[in-house]
């Protein structure tokens, strides 16, 4: 399969400016609060605000450590298992559950602590989430799975691959996750850009501490609010934020810290099944890191959503029509 990169690359000066702007955006809302934040029990509020009709039927799987996981399922045919990003929910794949289920069996999962799944006091590590995914695949007797990870969901896939390789997997769909969130102070600017790092050693602690502190909900609003483009409606932006707040802020902080310490640059070149990589030109995840992943995975395909196409972290919501076409063509 030939590598394909959509869209021309900006000049170097413009690129560097966008990387710096992305880092500033991620810290907006968190930086001012981080110094005073103390870890506390402030859990995000906000109701679920369900639509009258869910985009699929509800199912449950119990993990090997007794945690009940919730999922939504629609359609039949080749399975596409969708893993949401950090603190996000199965429900956020509403456009895929409705837009792809005429051709495929679409399953969207709430990870532990997320959405409607159980919220235990343990297990908020990428490796444990990878085991949860294996438990789901086994319980549903899925085979030749097309597995899609959004943001942190990609890290869950990479952890799965590290532990079990391609077992039961057909294709990988990696949606906008950098190889390493936190930069090493000794790295060159080129290494940092390739890794896609948006945290430094201070932010590694400051942001989770702010999320877990008494102002965690407001920090979340600033943090997640920078992950959409200016074109999104205020209602849909708020809906995304409220889905994020379904996870208790302390658990979200614990998971974000673990997520931010995982370096996948040694594992990504080992991927050897068909792989789709999707990024956004103005995403908080620097698009250069998606180019790097594409260069490491032989035969992979890269798609970059431009700003006017919803090219930030939630392009599968903002640009769902194009996104669904890309996914449908790739899985076919």
C-alpha positions in Angstrom: 0.0 0.0 0.0 1.5 3.3 -1.0 1.9 6.0 1.6 -0.3 9.0 0.9 -0.1 12.4 2.5 -2.9 14.9 1.9 -2.3 18.6 1.8 0.8 20.7 1.3 3.2 21.3 4.3 3.6 24.8 5.6 7.0 26.5 5.5 9.3 25.9 8.4 8.8 29.3 10.1 5.0 28.8 10.0 5.4 25.3 11.2 7.4 26.3 14.3 4.9 29.0 15.1 2.0 26.5 15.0 3.8 24.1 17.3 4.4 26.8 19.8 0.8 28.1 19.5 -0.5 24.5 20.1 1.5 24.2 23.3 0.3 27.6 24.6 -3.3 26.6 23.8 -3.1 23.3 25.7 -1.8 25.1 28.8 -4.5 27.8 28.6 -6.9 27.5 31.5 -4.5 25.1 33.3 -1.4 27.1 33.7 -2.9 29.9 35.9 -4.4 27.4 38.3 -1.7 24.8 38.4 0.6 26.4 40.9 -2.2 26.6 43.5 -3.9 23.3 42.7 -3.9 20.5 45.2 -5.1 17.0 44.5 -8.6 16.7 45.8 -11.9 14.9 45.3 -13.5 17.4 42.9 -15.4 15.3 40.4 -16.8 16.8 37.2 -20.5 17.4 37.2 -22.8 18.0 34.3 -25.5 15.7 33.2 -25.3 13.3 30.3 -27.9 15.1 28.2 -28.8 12.0 26.2 -30.6 12.3 23.0 -33.9 10.6 22.9 -32.4 7.8 20.7 -29.0 6.4 21.3 -26.9 5.8 18.2 -26.9 2.1 18.7 -27.8 -0.7 21.1 -26.3 -0.9 24.6 -24.0 -3.7 25.7 -21.8 -4.6 28.6 -18.6 -6.6 29.1 -17.0 -7.5 32.5 -13.2 -7.3 32.6 -11.0 -9.9 34.3 -10.8 -7.7 37.4 -14.5 -7.3 37.7 -15.1 -3.9 36.0 -18.3 -3.4 34.0 -17.6 -1.8 30.6 -20.4 -0.2 28.6 -20.5 0.0 24.8 -22.7 1.0 21.9 -23.1 -1.1 18.8 -24.8 -0.7 15.5 -24.7 -2.5 12.1 -23.3 -5.7 10.9 -20.3 -6.9 8.8 -16.6 -6.3 9.3 -16.1 -5.1 12.9 -14.8 -1.6 13.7 -13.9 -1.3 17.4 -13.7 2.4 18.4 -11.6 3.4 21.4 -12.2 7.0 22.6 -9.6 9.5 23.7 -8.7 10.6 27.2 -11.9 11.1 29.4 -14.1 10.9 26.3 -17.0 8.6 25.6 -18.5 6.0 23.2 -21.3 8.4 22.6 -19.0 10.8 20.9 -18.7 8.4 18.0 -22.4 9.1 17.2 -21.6 10.1 13.6 -19.7 6.9 13.0 -22.3 4.7 14.7 -25.0 6.2 12.4 -22.8 6.8 9.3 -20.9 3.6 9.0 -23.3 1.0 10.4 -24.9 0.5 6.9 -21.7 -1.3 5.9 -19.9 -2.4 9.1 -20.4 -3.6 12.6 -19.5 -0.5 14.6 -18.7 -0.9 18.3 -17.8 2.1 20.5 -16.4 1.5 23.9 -16.5 3.4 27.2 -13.2 2.7 28.9 -13.1 2.1 32.7 -13.9 5.4 34.5 -15.3 6.9 31.3 -18.9 7.6 30.3 -21.3 5.0 31.6 -18.7 2.3 32.5 -17.8 1.5 36.1 -15.5 4.0 37.9 -13.3 1.9 40.2 -10.5 3.3 42.3 -7.8 1.5 40.3 -6.6 0.7 36.8 -6.1 4.2 35.3 -3.0 3.2 33.3 -2.6 2.7 29.5 -1.5 -0.9 30.0 -4.7 -1.7 32.0 -6.9 -0.1 29.4 -5.2 -2.3 26.7 -6.1 -5.4 28.8 -9.6 -4.1 29.0 -9.7 -3.9 25.2 -8.4 -7.5 25.0 -11.2 -8.6 27.4 -13.8 -6.9 25.2 -12.5 -8.5 22.0 -12.5 -11.9 23.6 -15.9 -11.5 25.2 -17.5 -10.4 22.0 -15.6 -13.1 20.1 -14.3 -10.5 17.6 -11.8 -11.6 14.9 -10.1 -9.7 12.2 -11.0 -6.4 14.0 -10.5 -3.0 12.5 -9.5 -1.1 15.6 -9.8 2.6 15.7 -8.2 4.7 18.5 -8.9 8.4 18.9 -6.1 10.4 20.7 -5.3 8.4 23.8 -7.1 5.5 22.2 -4.0 5.2 19.9 -1.8 4.7 23.0 -4.1 2.0 24.1 -3.7 0.3 20.7 0.1 0.7 20.8 0.1 -0.9 24.3 -2.1 -3.7 23.0 0.3 -4.3 20.2 3.3 -4.3 22.6 1.6 -7.0 24.6 -0.2 -9.2 22.1 0.9 -8.0 18.7 -1.6 -8.3 15.9 -3.7 -11.0 17.6 -7.3 -10.7 16.3 -6.5 -7.4 14.5 -7.0 -6.7 10.8 -6.2 -3.0 10.4 -5.2 -0.1 12.6 -6.9 3.4 12.4 -4.8 5.9 14.4 -6.6 9.2 14.9 -4.5 12.1 16.1 -2.2 11.0 18.9 1.5 12.0 19.2 4.1 9.4 20.0 5.2 11.1 23.3 3.2 13.9 25.0 6.0 15.1 27.3 9.3 16.4 25.9 12.8 15.6 27.3 14.7 18.8 28.1 17.7 17.4 26.2 15.8 16.9 22.9 16.4 19.0 19.9 13.5 21.0 18.4 13.4 18.4 15.6 13.1 15.5 18.1 10.3 17.3 20.0 8.4 18.1 16.7 8.6 14.4 15.6 7.4 13.2 19.0 4.6 15.8 19.0 5.3 16.8 22.6 3.1 19.5 24.0 4.0 19.2 27.7 7.3 19.9 29.3 8.5 18.5 32.6 6.6 21.2 34.6 3.3 20.7 32.7 3.6 16.9 33.3 2.6 17.6 36.9 0.9 21.0 36.7 -1.9 20.0 34.4 -3.0 16.8 36.2 -2.7 18.5 39.5 -4.9 21.3 38.3 -7.4 18.9 36.9 -7.6 17.0 40.2 -7.9 20.2 42.2 -10.9 22.3 43.3 -11.0 24.1 39.9 -10.8 20.9 37.9 -14.0 21.5 36.0 -13.0 24.9 34.8 -9.5 23.6 33.9 -11.2 20.9 31.8 -13.3 23.5 30.0 -10.1 25.4 29.0 -8.2 22.2 28.2 -10.8 20.6 26.0 -12.1 23.8 24.6 -8.8 24.2 22.7 -9.3 20.9 21.0 -12.0 22.1 18.5 -11.9 24.7 15.7 -13.5 28.1 15.8 -16.2 26.7 13.4 -17.8 24.4 15.8 -21.1 25.4 17.3 -21.2 26.5 20.9 -23.7 23.7 21.6 -21.6 20.9 20.2 -18.5 22.3 21.9 -20.3 22.2 25.2 -21.6 18.7 24.5 -18.0 17.5 24.0 -16.9 19.1 27.3 -19.8 17.6 29.2 -19.0 14.1 27.8 -15.4 14.6 29.1 -16.7 15.5 32.5 -18.5 12.1 32.8 -15.1 10.9 34.2 -14.3 11.9 37.8 -11.6 14.6 37.6 -9.3 12.7 40.0 -9.4 9.6 37.8 -9.0 11.8 34.7 -5.9 13.4 36.3 -4.4 10.0 37.3 -4.9 8.7 33.7 -3.5 11.8 32.0 -0.3 11.6 34.1 0.2 8.0 33.1 -0.7 8.7 29.5 1.8 11.6 29.4 4.7 9.4 30.5 4.4 6.8 27.7 6.9 7.0 24.9 5.8 4.9 21.9 8.5 5.8 19.5 10.1 2.3 19.8 6.8 0.5 19.3 5.3 2.4 16.4 7.9 1.1 13.8 6.9 -2.4 14.7 3.4 -2.0 13.3 3.1 -4.3 10.3 -0.6 -4.5 9.4 -2.5 -2.0 7.2 -2.6 1.4 9.1 -4.5 4.6 8.6 -3.2 7.8 10.3 -5.4 10.8 10.6 -4.3 14.2 11.9 -5.4 17.9 11.9 -3.5 20.8 10.5 -4.5 23.0 13.5 -4.8 20.2 16.0 -3.3 20.4 19.5 -1.5 17.3 18.4 1.2 18.7 16.0 0.6 17.4 12.5 4.3 16.9 12.1 4.1 14.0 14.5 1.5 12.3 12.3 3.9 12.6 9.4 6.6 10.9 11.5 4.3 8.0 12.4 3.5 7.7 8.7 7.2 7.5 7.9 7.8 4.8 10.5 5.0 2.4 9.4 5.6 0.8 6.0 2.7 1.2 3.6 0.6 3.4 6.0 -1.8 6.0 4.7 -1.9 9.5 6.1 -4.8 12.0 5.9 -4.5 15.6 7.3 -7.7 17.5 7.8 -7.3 21.2 7.1 -8.6 23.9 9.5 -11.8 24.5 7.4 -12.4 20.8 7.4 -12.6 20.6 11.2 -8.9 19.8 11.5 -8.4 19.8 15.2 -8.6 16.9 17.6 -12.3 16.2 17.0 -12.3 16.1 13.2 -14.4 12.9 13.4 -17.2 15.1 14.8 -16.5 18.4 13.1 -15.7 16.9 9.7 -17.6 13.6 10.1 -18.7 13.2 6.5 -15.2 13.3 5.1 -13.9 11.3 8.1 -16.5 8.5 7.6 -15.7 8.3 3.9 -12.0 7.9 4.6 -12.7 5.2 7.2 -15.1 3.3 5.0 -12.7 3.3 2.1 -9.8 2.2 4.2 -11.7 -0.7 5.9 -13.1 -1.8 2.6 
